[in-house]
Amino acid sequence: MNRHMMWLIAPLLLWLVVGRAEAAGQFKIGVINLQECLNKSESGKKAFSTLKTKKDKMQIQIDKRQADLDSIREQLEKQNTVMSPEAKRDRQKEFERKLRDFRDMVADFNDEMGKAEENKKREIFQDLVEKVINDYAKKNGFTLVMEKRTSGLLFADQAIDITNEIIELFNRSAGRSQQSKE
């Protein structure tokens, strides 16, 4: 539904902006790849590094629990012939409970990582859009700056792509804000 609305609204907004800009006698468009800004900026790299460290720690816990489950499964198979039916049933229930707990843990970790990644992206994009892109667009007389990948844009000449300039400005901006915090 959201994507369909974008396809309907984007041309209307473009038409309105172009109409106003043409009436004022000026019109300048820029395009930017926000994902590339995220991947190549120092803030984005730092955020991904932090997230990778967190994910690696979680993966260690997952691997340990998986090894424990594998060990329990092997013991059940080995002792299957010597255990009483009641003991088999109890051990099988215990194994199934631990397997459910493991699956819940993995799902929780995945949810946590997804939320952490979204929060980091949101923080970076907010800084990027509010501080860097808006300032750049105003200073350089842009009427419109569109996101390359999600705006429904099918073609844009490389000459209007401002991604690299924005990454450079964002890195400088992040460097200045780091220095002012220290």
C-alpha positions as CSV (number, residue, x, y, z in Angstrom):
1,M,0.0,0.0,0.0
2,N,2.8,2.4,0.9
3,R,4.7,1.9,-2.3
4,H,1.5,2.4,-4.3
5,M,0.8,5.7,-2.6
6,M,4.4,6.8,-3.4
7,W,3.8,6.1,-7.1
8,L,0.7,8.3,-6.9
9,I,2.0,11.1,-4.7
10,A,5.6,11.5,-6.2
11,P,4.5,12.6,-9.6
12,L,2.0,15.0,-8.1
13,L,4.6,16.5,-5.8
14,L,7.1,16.7,-8.7
15,W,4.5,18.5,-10.9
16,L,3.7,21.0,-8.1
17,V,7.4,21.7,-7.4
18,V,8.3,22.0,-11.1
19,G,5.3,24.3,-11.7
20,R,6.4,26.6,-8.8
21,A,10.0,26.6,-9.9
22,E,9.2,27.3,-13.5
23,A,7.0,30.2,-12.4
24,A,9.8,31.6,-10.4
25,G,12.2,31.1,-13.3
26,Q,14.6,28.7,-11.6
27,F,14.7,24.9,-11.4
28,K,17.5,22.6,-10.1
29,I,17.1,18.9,-9.3
30,G,19.5,16.7,-7.4
31,V,19.4,13.0,-6.7
32,I,21.0,11.1,-3.8
33,N,21.4,7.5,-2.9
34,L,20.8,7.4,0.9
35,Q,21.9,3.8,1.2
36,E,25.2,4.6,-0.4
37,C,25.6,7.5,2.0
38,L,24.9,5.1,4.9
39,N,27.4,2.5,3.6
40,K,30.2,4.9,2.8
41,S,30.0,7.6,5.5
42,E,32.1,7.4,8.6
43,S,29.0,7.4,10.8
44,G,27.5,4.6,8.8
45,K,30.6,2.5,8.9
46,K,30.9,3.1,12.7
47,A,27.3,2.1,13.2
48,F,27.6,-1.1,11.1
49,S,30.8,-2.0,13.1
50,T,29.0,-1.5,16.4
51,L,26.1,-3.6,15.1
52,K,28.4,-6.3,13.8
53,T,30.1,-6.6,17.2
54,K,26.7,-6.9,18.9
55,K,25.6,-9.5,16.4
56,D,28.8,-11.5,16.8
57,K,28.3,-11.6,20.6
58,M,24.8,-12.8,20.1
59,Q,26.0,-15.4,17.6
60,I,28.4,-16.8,20.2
61,Q,25.4,-17.4,22.5
62,I,23.4,-18.9,19.7
63,D,26.2,-21.3,18.7
64,K,26.7,-22.3,22.4
65,R,23.0,-23.1,22.8
66,Q,23.0,-25.0,19.5
67,A,25.9,-27.1,20.6
68,D,24.1,-27.9,23.9
69,L,21.0,-28.9,21.9
70,D,23.1,-31.1,19.6
71,S,24.7,-32.8,22.6
72,I,21.3,-33.5,24.3
73,R,20.0,-34.9,21.0
74,E,23.0,-37.2,20.7
75,Q,22.6,-38.4,24.3
76,L,18.9,-39.1,23.6
77,E,19.8,-41.2,20.6
78,K,22.6,-43.1,22.4
79,Q,20.5,-43.8,25.5
80,N,17.3,-44.5,23.6
81,T,17.6,-48.3,24.0
82,V,18.5,-48.3,27.7
83,M,16.0,-45.7,29.0
84,S,12.6,-46.6,30.3
85,P,9.7,-45.2,28.3
86,E,8.9,-42.8,31.1
87,A,12.5,-41.5,31.1
88,K,12.5,-41.2,27.3
89,R,9.3,-39.1,27.5
90,D,10.7,-36.9,30.2
91,R,14.0,-36.3,28.4
92,Q,12.2,-35.7,25.1
93,K,10.0,-33.1,26.7
94,E,13.0,-31.5,28.3
95,F,14.7,-31.4,24.9
96,E,11.6,-29.9,23.2
97,R,11.4,-27.3,25.9
98,K,15.0,-26.3,25.4
99,L,14.5,-26.3,21.6
100,R,11.5,-23.9,22.0
101,D,13.6,-21.7,24.3
102,F,16.4,-21.7,21.7
103,R,14.0,-20.8,18.9
104,D,12.6,-18.0,21.0
105,M,16.1,-16.7,21.8
106,V,17.0,-16.7,18.2
107,A,13.8,-14.8,17.3
108,D,14.4,-12.3,20.1
109,F,18.0,-11.7,19.0
110,N,16.8,-11.2,15.4
111,D,14.1,-8.7,16.5
112,E,16.6,-6.9,18.7
113,M,19.1,-6.7,15.9
114,G,16.5,-5.5,13.4
115,K,15.3,-2.8,15.8
116,A,18.9,-1.7,16.6
117,E,19.7,-1.5,12.9
118,E,16.6,0.5,12.2
119,N,17.3,2.9,15.1
120,K,20.9,3.5,13.9
121,K,19.7,4.1,10.4
122,R,17.0,6.5,11.6
123,E,19.6,8.4,13.7
124,I,22.0,8.7,10.8
125,F,19.4,9.5,8.2
126,Q,18.0,12.2,10.5
127,D,21.4,13.8,10.9
128,L,22.1,13.4,7.2
129,V,18.8,14.9,6.0
130,E,18.3,17.6,8.6
131,K,21.8,18.8,8.9
132,V,23.6,18.1,5.6
133,I,21.3,17.6,2.7
134,N,19.0,20.4,3.6
135,D,21.9,22.9,4.1
136,Y,23.6,21.7,0.9
137,A,20.4,22.0,-1.1
138,K,19.7,25.5,0.1
139,K,23.2,26.7,-0.3
140,N,23.4,25.3,-3.9
141,G,20.0,26.5,-5.0
142,F,18.3,23.1,-5.4
143,T,14.6,23.2,-6.0
144,L,14.2,19.4,-5.4
145,V,16.4,16.6,-4.1
146,M,15.1,13.1,-4.6
147,E,16.2,9.7,-3.3
148,K,17.4,7.6,-6.2
149,R,16.2,4.2,-5.2
150,T,12.8,4.7,-3.5
151,S,11.4,7.7,-5.3
152,G,10.3,5.9,-8.4
153,L,13.0,7.6,-10.3
154,L,13.9,5.5,-13.4
155,F,16.8,7.5,-14.8
156,A,18.9,10.4,-13.6
157,D,22.0,11.8,-15.3
158,Q,25.1,11.4,-13.2
159,A,25.6,15.1,-13.4
160,I,22.7,15.7,-10.9
161,D,23.8,13.0,-8.5
162,I,25.0,14.7,-5.3
163,T,25.7,11.5,-3.3
164,N,29.5,11.8,-3.1
165,E,29.3,15.5,-2.1
166,I,26.9,14.7,0.6
167,I,29.0,11.9,2.0
168,E,32.0,14.2,2.1
169,L,30.0,16.9,3.9
170,F,28.5,14.4,6.2
171,N,31.9,13.0,7.2
172,R,33.2,16.6,7.8
173,S,30.0,17.4,9.8
174,A,30.3,14.2,11.9
175,G,34.0,15.0,12.5
176,R,33.2,18.5,13.7
177,S,30.4,17.3,16.1
178,Q,32.8,14.6,17.5
179,Q,35.5,17.3,18.2
180,S,32.9,19.6,19.9
181,K,31.8,16.7,22.1
182,E,35.4,16.0,23.2
